Amino acid sequence: MRYLKVLALVVLFFLSMVFFIQNTPELSKEVTLSIELFNYKFMSQPLPYYLLILIAFAAGSVLCLLYFMADKIRLSGQLRTCRTRMANLEQEVNSLRNLPLDEGNYPSAEASEEKPAE
């Protein structure tokens, strides 16, 4: 499975490089981003398209990393809780296995003692 993941990453990297090489003139064109809020207008410096694509890719990677780290931390906590509970239940089962077998501990034994033997 690990080899398939590495192969998929290599193919993705290869296709990305081919994309960038074949579209270099179009991706080198500059664009100016602007936003207008409450009569304030903000404009960026002229940026090439490829830089915007790389920034978007990096931001998406960081957000995915943060999401999966939070999920892993949550699942680790659940696993710790389940392991603790499992250990407590195993300890309870072992203590119940080691109890002496007295006939007085069972309801059926008490019922047989009440009935006179004929």
Protein Blocks (a to p, Z undefined) as FASTA:
>chain_A
ZZmmmmmmmmmmmmmmmmmmmmmmmmmpccdddddeehiacddddddfklmmmmmmmmmm
mmmmmmmmmmmmmmmmmmmmmmmmmmmmmmmmmmmmmpccdfklpmklmmmmmpccZZ
